[in-house]
Amino acid sequence: MLLTIDLGNTQTVLGLYDDDVLNAHWRISTTRTRTADEYRLVLSGLLEMEGLGPDDIDGVALSSVVPQATAALRIVAAALTSGAVVVVEPGVKTGMAILIDNPREVGADRVVNSVAAAAKYGTPCVVVDFGTSTNFDVVDADGAYIGGVISPGLEISTDALVGRTAALRRVEYVPPRSPIGKGTVEAIQSGALYGHAGLVDGIMDRVVSEMGDGIKRIATGGLAGTIVPHCRTVDIVDEFLTLDGLRIIYERNLED
C-alpha cells in the first residue's frame, strides 16, 4: 500500500492507497514543532486503527509547505516503509512543465493539485484549493502549469476581522436566513460565506476570460464543501484531489 501525506499550514491530510483505490484517509492538525518521534506515534496509531503496520506500507509520497515539519516527516516516512519515499520538491519527476518566472517558488501542494487535475479531468483546467489560503492554479491546453492566484483563505479573513474588532466574534460557517443579516452573527456569516464565494467567482471569471470557456474548473480543500455551494463558477468538487496527485507523482517516479 502507498501512504500519501499532504502537510499544509493548518491541516495535514493523509491517504492510504491500494493501487489507485483510496482505502482510508485522515485529517489531523499541523503542528510545526512536532518531532519525528511524535509524528511516528501519530502515524503508527492511524495505521493500527486499520489493522496495518510498517510491513504493509510499500512506499510514501509526501508534499509539504511547512519546512520545519518536512525534515521530521522524511525521517518518519523512511521508518514506515522499506520502499521508496518520494518528496515533491525541485528535481522530482511530475510530468508537468512549470512555466513561471521562478519554478522553484511554486508550492508543492499547488503542483500536486495541478498534476492531479490535468490527469483526471483534462486540460486546460484551473484548481481552486480552499485551505489556509485560497489558491488558484492554472494548467494550459498543453498540460503546463502557467501560474495562479493566492488570496487570503476564509478562516484567515474571519480571524483578521474578529481579531481587529472589539465587538465581533467568531461564527459558524453556515448560511444565514438572508444575505441581509438580521443580527451581527448573520451579518458576519453573510460576509464570510457570500463574500468568499464572490471572491472565487470574480477571480474565476477573470481566469476564464483569458483561458476560454472550455477550461475545467475544479475545487478541493477542507473548506470546498462549505464555500462551493454558494459559487456559480466551479464545475467539480474533488475532496481527494491532492492525495490522488501524490499517488500519480509517486507512480511517475517509479517508472524508471
VENRAVEN-V792759 format. One record per residue. N is the residue number from 0. RES is the residue in one letter. SS is DSSP state (helix for helix, strand for strand, loop for the rest). OMEGA is omega as a letter, one per 20 degrees, with the letter a starting at -180 (999 if undefined). Layout:
# VENRAVEN-V792759
n,res,ss,omega
N,RES,SS,OMEGA
N,RES,SS,OMEGA
This chain:
# VENRAVEN-V792759
n,res,ss,omega
0,M,loop,r
1,L,strand,r
2,L,strand,r
3,T,strand,a
4,I,strand,r
5,D,strand,a
6,L,strand,a
7,G,loop,a
8,N,loop,a
9,T,loop,a
10,Q,strand,r
11,T,strand,a
12,V,strand,a
13,L,strand,r
14,G,strand,a
15,L,strand,a
16,Y,strand,r
17,D,strand,a
18,D,loop,a
19,D,loop,a
20,V,strand,r
21,L,strand,a
22,N,strand,a
23,A,strand,r
24,H,strand,a
25,W,strand,r
26,R,strand,a
27,I,strand,r
28,S,strand,r
29,T,loop,r
30,T,loop,a
31,R,loop,a
32,T,loop,a
33,R,loop,a
34,T,loop,r
35,A,helix,r
36,D,helix,r
37,E,helix,r
38,Y,helix,a
39,R,helix,r
40,L,helix,a
41,V,helix,a
42,L,helix,r
43,S,helix,r
44,G,helix,r
45,L,helix,r
46,L,helix,a
47,E,helix,r
48,M,helix,r
49,E,loop,a
50,G,loop,a
51,L,loop,r
52,G,loop,a
53,P,helix,a
54,D,helix,a
55,D,helix,a
56,I,loop,a
57,D,loop,a
58,G,strand,a
59,V,strand,r
60,A,strand,a
61,L,strand,r
62,S,strand,a
63,S,strand,r
64,V,loop,a
65,V,loop,a
66,P,helix,a
67,Q,helix,a
68,A,helix,a
69,T,helix,a
70,A,helix,r
71,A,helix,a
72,L,helix,r
73,R,helix,a
74,I,helix,a
75,V,helix,a
76,A,helix,r
77,A,helix,a
78,A,helix,a
79,L,helix,a
80,T,loop,r
81,S,loop,r
82,G,loop,a
83,A,strand,r
84,V,strand,a
85,V,strand,r
86,V,strand,a
87,V,loop,a
88,E,loop,r
89,P,loop,a
90,G,loop,r
91,V,loop,a
92,K,loop,r
93,T,loop,a
94,G,loop,a
95,M,loop,r
96,A,loop,r
97,I,strand,a
98,L,loop,r
99,I,loop,a
100,D,loop,r
101,N,loop,a
102,P,helix,a
103,R,helix,a
104,E,helix,a
105,V,loop,a
106,G,loop,a
107,A,helix,a
108,D,helix,a
109,R,helix,r
110,V,helix,a
111,V,helix,r
112,N,helix,a
113,S,helix,r
114,V,helix,a
115,A,helix,a
116,A,helix,r
117,A,helix,a
118,A,helix,a
119,K,helix,a
120,Y,helix,r
121,G,loop,a
122,T,loop,i
123,P,loop,r
124,C,strand,r
125,V,strand,r
126,V,strand,r
127,V,strand,a
128,D,strand,a
129,F,strand,r
130,G,loop,r
131,T,loop,r
132,S,strand,r
133,T,strand,a
134,N,strand,r
135,F,strand,a
136,D,strand,a
137,V,strand,r
138,V,strand,a
139,D,loop,a
140,A,loop,r
141,D,loop,r
142,G,loop,r
143,A,loop,r
144,Y,strand,a
145,I,strand,r
146,G,strand,a
147,G,strand,a
148,V,strand,r
149,I,strand,r
150,S,strand,r
151,P,strand,r
152,G,loop,a
153,L,helix,a
154,E,helix,r
155,I,helix,a
156,S,helix,a
157,T,helix,r
158,D,helix,r
159,A,helix,r
160,L,helix,a
161,V,helix,a
162,G,helix,a
163,R,loop,r
164,T,loop,a
165,A,loop,a
166,A,loop,a
167,L,loop,a
168,R,loop,r
169,R,loop,a
170,V,loop,r
171,E,loop,a
172,Y,loop,r
173,V,loop,a
174,P,loop,r
175,P,loop,r
176,R,loop,a
177,S,loop,r
178,P,loop,r
179,I,loop,a
180,G,loop,r
181,K,loop,r
182,G,loop,a
183,T,helix,a
184,V,helix,a
185,E,helix,r
186,A,helix,r
187,I,helix,r
188,Q,helix,r
189,S,helix,a
190,G,helix,a
191,A,helix,a
192,L,helix,a
193,Y,helix,r
194,G,helix,a
195,H,helix,r
196,A,helix,r
197,G,helix,r
198,L,helix,a
199,V,helix,a
200,D,helix,a
201,G,helix,r
202,I,helix,a
203,M,helix,r
204,D,helix,a
205,R,helix,r
206,V,helix,a
207,V,helix,r
208,S,helix,r
209,E,helix,a
210,M,helix,a
211,G,loop,a
212,D,loop,a
213,G,loop,a
214,I,loop,r
215,K,strand,a
216,R,strand,a
217,I,strand,r
218,A,strand,r
219,T,strand,r
220,G,loop,a
221,G,loop,a
222,L,loop,a
223,A,helix,a
224,G,helix,r
225,T,helix,a
226,I,helix,a
227,V,helix,r
228,P,helix,a
229,H,helix,r
230,C,loop,r
231,R,loop,a
232,T,loop,a
233,V,loop,a
234,D,loop,a
235,I,strand,r
236,V,strand,a
237,D,loop,a
238,E,loop,a
239,F,loop,a
240,L,helix,a
241,T,helix,r
242,L,helix,r
243,D,helix,r
244,G,helix,r
245,L,helix,r
246,R,helix,a
247,I,helix,a
248,I,helix,r
249,Y,helix,a
250,E,helix,r
251,R,helix,a
252,N,helix,r
253,L,helix,a
254,E,loop,a
255,D,loop,999
